[in-house]
């Protein structure tokens, strides 16, 4: 899974130091662990939205659910992710 925003190749190459690569791997690992801690229903919506790039109406159609329900699960999931990651960051 790749969580970074798309960047220009030149900028990425200029910042491809071992330290930057290590921090990126740690960030990805932290996000994946936090995502794994979510309930399946929230994780599913977040993966479809953030990783697969689907809109909420597309996710609702794919899951045979209402858009409002999908948005609610996404909101709760993103809020939980933020809390997990903030708690992890304060524990370092």
ChimeraX commands (.cxc) that place a marker at each C-alpha (Angstrom):
marker #1 position 0.00,0.00,0.00 radius 0.5
marker #1 position 1.31,3.44,-0.84 radius 0.5
marker #1 position 0.02,6.38,1.19 radius 0.5
marker #1 position 2.16,9.22,-0.10 radius 0.5
marker #1 position 0.76,11.88,-2.37 radius 0.5
marker #1 position 1.99,11.69,-5.95 radius 0.5
marker #1 position 5.11,13.79,-6.40 radius 0.5
marker #1 position 7.28,14.92,-9.24 radius 0.5
marker #1 position 10.00,12.33,-10.04 radius 0.5
marker #1 position 12.76,14.93,-9.73 radius 0.5
marker #1 position 11.65,15.96,-6.25 radius 0.5
marker #1 position 11.36,12.32,-5.20 radius 0.5
marker #1 position 14.85,11.53,-6.53 radius 0.5
marker #1 position 16.32,14.50,-4.68 radius 0.5
marker #1 position 14.88,13.28,-1.40 radius 0.5
marker #1 position 15.67,9.58,-1.84 radius 0.5
marker #1 position 18.22,9.46,0.94 radius 0.5
marker #1 position 18.44,6.39,3.18 radius 0.5
marker #1 position 16.97,8.41,6.04 radius 0.5
marker #1 position 13.99,9.57,3.98 radius 0.5
marker #1 position 13.40,6.02,2.74 radius 0.5
marker #1 position 13.50,4.68,6.31 radius 0.5
marker #1 position 11.06,7.32,7.55 radius 0.5
marker #1 position 8.71,6.57,4.65 radius 0.5
marker #1 position 8.80,2.83,5.42 radius 0.5
marker #1 position 8.14,3.52,9.11 radius 0.5
marker #1 position 5.25,5.82,8.21 radius 0.5
marker #1 position 3.75,3.21,5.88 radius 0.5
marker #1 position 4.14,0.50,8.53 radius 0.5
marker #1 position 2.47,2.70,11.16 radius 0.5
marker #1 position -0.47,3.45,8.87 radius 0.5
marker #1 position -0.88,-0.20,7.90 radius 0.5
marker #1 position -0.85,-1.27,11.56 radius 0.5
marker #1 position -3.36,1.42,12.49 radius 0.5
marker #1 position -5.55,0.42,9.56 radius 0.5
marker #1 position -5.43,-3.22,10.66 radius 0.5
marker #1 position -6.73,-2.17,14.09 radius 0.5
marker #1 position -9.95,-0.75,12.61 radius 0.5
marker #1 position -13.19,-2.69,12.34 radius 0.5
marker #1 position -13.51,-4.44,8.96 radius 0.5
marker #1 position -16.35,-2.18,7.79 radius 0.5
marker #1 position -14.32,1.00,8.38 radius 0.5
marker #1 position -11.11,-0.45,6.96 radius 0.5
marker #1 position -12.92,-1.60,3.82 radius 0.5
marker #1 position -14.33,1.87,3.11 radius 0.5
marker #1 position -11.01,3.60,3.78 radius 0.5
marker #1 position -9.08,1.23,1.50 radius 0.5
marker #1 position -11.62,1.65,-1.28 radius 0.5
marker #1 position -11.57,5.44,-0.86 radius 0.5
marker #1 position -7.92,6.24,-0.15 radius 0.5
marker #1 position -6.07,3.38,-1.85 radius 0.5
marker #1 position -8.38,2.48,-4.72 radius 0.5
marker #1 position -9.49,6.07,-5.27 radius 0.5
marker #1 position -13.22,5.36,-5.41 radius 0.5
marker #1 position -15.73,8.10,-4.61 radius 0.5
marker #1 position -18.25,7.59,-1.83 radius 0.5
marker #1 position -21.09,7.02,-4.31 radius 0.5
marker #1 position -18.94,4.39,-6.08 radius 0.5
marker #1 position -18.15,2.70,-2.77 radius 0.5
marker #1 position -21.82,2.73,-1.78 radius 0.5
marker #1 position -22.73,1.07,-5.07 radius 0.5
marker #1 position -19.97,-1.53,-4.73 radius 0.5
marker #1 position -21.02,-2.37,-1.17 radius 0.5
marker #1 position -24.74,-2.13,-1.92 radius 0.5
marker #1 position -25.14,0.47,0.80 radius 0.5
marker #1 position -26.24,4.09,1.14 radius 0.5
marker #1 position -23.79,6.91,0.51 radius 0.5
marker #1 position -24.51,8.38,3.95 radius 0.5
marker #1 position -23.64,5.08,5.64 radius 0.5
marker #1 position -20.39,4.81,3.70 radius 0.5
marker #1 position -19.45,8.40,4.57 radius 0.5
marker #1 position -20.23,7.74,8.22 radius 0.5
marker #1 position -17.99,4.65,8.31 radius 0.5
marker #1 position -15.23,6.59,6.55 radius 0.5
marker #1 position -15.51,9.48,9.00 radius 0.5
marker #1 position -15.34,7.16,12.01 radius 0.5
marker #1 position -12.49,5.21,10.44 radius 0.5
marker #1 position -10.40,8.26,9.59 radius 0.5
marker #1 position -11.01,9.67,13.08 radius 0.5
marker #1 position -9.91,6.38,14.66 radius 0.5
marker #1 position -6.82,6.23,12.43 radius 0.5
marker #1 position -5.87,9.75,13.48 radius 0.5
marker #1 position -6.23,8.85,17.17 radius 0.5
marker #1 position -4.19,5.66,16.80 radius 0.5
marker #1 position -1.41,7.42,14.91 radius 0.5
marker #1 position -1.35,10.38,17.32 radius 0.5
marker #1 position -1.14,8.00,20.29 radius 0.5
marker #1 position 1.70,6.12,18.61 radius 0.5
marker #1 position 3.51,9.39,17.90 radius 0.5
marker #1 position 3.24,10.54,21.49 radius 0.5
marker #1 position 4.60,7.21,22.69 radius 0.5
marker #1 position 7.89,7.63,20.84 radius 0.5
marker link #1:1,2 radius 0.2
marker link #1:2,3 radius 0.2
marker link #1:3,4 radius 0.2
marker link #1:4,5 radius 0.2
marker link #1:5,6 radius 0.2
marker link #1:6,7 radius 0.2
marker link #1:7,8 radius 0.2
marker link #1:8,9 radius 0.2
marker link #1:9,10 radius 0.2
marker link #1:10,11 radius 0.2
marker link #1:11,12 radius 0.2
marker link #1:12,13 radius 0.2
marker link #1:13,14 radius 0.2
marker link #1:14,15 radius 0.2
marker link #1:15,16 radius 0.2
marker link #1:16,17 radius 0.2
marker link #1:17,18 radius 0.2
marker link #1:18,19 radius 0.2
marker link #1:19,20 radius 0.2
marker link #1:20,21 radius 0.2
marker link #1:21,22 radius 0.2
marker link #1:22,23 radius 0.2
marker link #1:23,24 radius 0.2
marker link #1:24,25 radius 0.2
marker link #1:25,26 radius 0.2
marker link #1:26,27 radius 0.2
marker link #1:27,28 radius 0.2
marker link #1:28,29 radius 0.2
marker link #1:29,30 radius 0.2
marker link #1:30,31 radius 0.2
marker link #1:31,32 radius 0.2
marker link #1:32,33 radius 0.2
marker link #1:33,34 radius 0.2
marker link #1:34,35 radius 0.2
marker link #1:35,36 radius 0.2
marker link #1:36,37 radius 0.2
marker link #1:37,38 radius 0.2
marker link #1:38,39 radius 0.2
marker link #1:39,40 radius 0.2
marker link #1:40,41 radius 0.2
marker link #1:41,42 radius 0.2
marker link #1:42,43 radius 0.2
marker link #1:43,44 radius 0.2
marker link #1:44,45 radius 0.2
marker link #1:45,46 radius 0.2
marker link #1:46,47 radius 0.2
marker link #1:47,48 radius 0.2
marker link #1:48,49 radius 0.2
marker link #1:49,50 radius 0.2
marker link #1:50,51 radius 0.2
marker link #1:51,52 radius 0.2
marker link #1:52,53 radius 0.2
marker link #1:53,54 radius 0.2
marker link #1:54,55 radius 0.2
marker link #1:55,56 radius 0.2
marker link #1:56,57 radius 0.2
marker link #1:57,58 radius 0.2
marker link #1:58,59 radius 0.2
marker link #1:59,60 radius 0.2
marker link #1:60,61 radius 0.2
marker link #1:61,62 radius 0.2
marker link #1:62,63 radius 0.2
marker link #1:63,64 radius 0.2
marker link #1:64,65 radius 0.2
marker link #1:65,66 radius 0.2
marker link #1:66,67 radius 0.2
marker link #1:67,68 radius 0.2
marker link #1:68,69 radius 0.2
marker link #1:69,70 radius 0.2
marker link #1:70,71 radius 0.2
marker link #1:71,72 radius 0.2
marker link #1:72,73 radius 0.2
marker link #1:73,74 radius 0.2
marker link #1:74,75 radius 0.2
marker link #1:75,76 radius 0.2
marker link #1:76,77 radius 0.2
marker link #1:77,78 radius 0.2
marker link #1:78,79 radius 0.2
marker link #1:79,80 radius 0.2
marker link #1:80,81 radius 0.2
marker link #1:81,82 radius 0.2
marker link #1:82,83 radius 0.2
marker link #1:83,84 radius 0.2
marker link #1:84,85 radius 0.2
marker link #1:85,86 radius 0.2
marker link #1:86,87 radius 0.2
marker link #1:87,88 radius 0.2
marker link #1:88,89 radius 0.2
marker link #1:89,90 radius 0.2
marker link #1:90,91 radius 0.2
marker link #1:91,92 radius 0.2
view
